Amino acid sequence: MICPFCRHDDSRVVDSRPVEEGTLIRRRRECTECGRRFTTSETSVLLIIKRSGATEPFSREKVIEGVRKACQGRPVNDDDLALLAQRVEETLRSDGQAEVEAQEVGMAILAPLRELDEVAYLRFASVYRNFASLEDFEGEIALLRAAPSKPVTPVTKQVTQPATNSVSINN
């Protein structure tokens, strides 16, 4: 790592800590030349190979935006979408691949979306799988009826009461 102060190309790691649920590593480094310390952050990058052959980093925001359109008018909130995007990323990373085809991202979205909202799932699947006829919809609906998904427990925020401290003074 190049020192940002003297531009020397060697440094040593003084401390490492995982942050952001282990998706990022924060390192304190010390330059072997000038002795000054600086911080670096390291992440593993999951690359998506698009149909055109271009690659781009995986983005939870892009997943959320794509799914948000399918969830329009449905009882799905932002927390549900964030959790879905997290599940999609975890599924893709669990394969251990550094690069994933864009097609696999769409496939990874389908299962958690179906659990979240079947109507949104049907909307997304119809665009993603290029439904061309009424029979395509009927076939997918038949599959939904044959194997109903388990509903996901909605994300709820718990409100905790502030702790009360009592102090007794003995005179």
Summary of the structure (lengths in Angstrom):
residues: 171
radius of gyration: 23.8
end to end distance: 62.8
largest distance: 85.6
contacts: 389
relative contact order: 0.10
helix: 39%
strand: 19%
